[in-house]
Amino acid sequence: MDYKVAIQRLVECFQYDFPLVERPYLEMANILEMKEDEVMSTLERMKNEDILSRIGPIYRTHSVGYSILAACEVS
């Protein structure tokens, strides 16, 4: 798949709805009809080219009225 198309599809699909499953990148690959290694290599390339700064949640702290600390455990 063309790199620019892969970027667009990844961002459009998962910017707001990242799958919270044991293997999220495999889930993303299945949804996008890609291979898991394609998803991983596209994200790695985006990071290396400073297109992507991080993968992580953004919390709406104003909705709870104060700052929060959140964590998750990943095996």
Buried (B, 14 or more C-beta within 10 A) or exposed (E): EEEEEBBEBBEEBBEEEBBEEEEBBBBBBBBBEBEBEBBBEBBEBBEEEEEBEEEEEEEEEEEEEEEEEEEEEEE
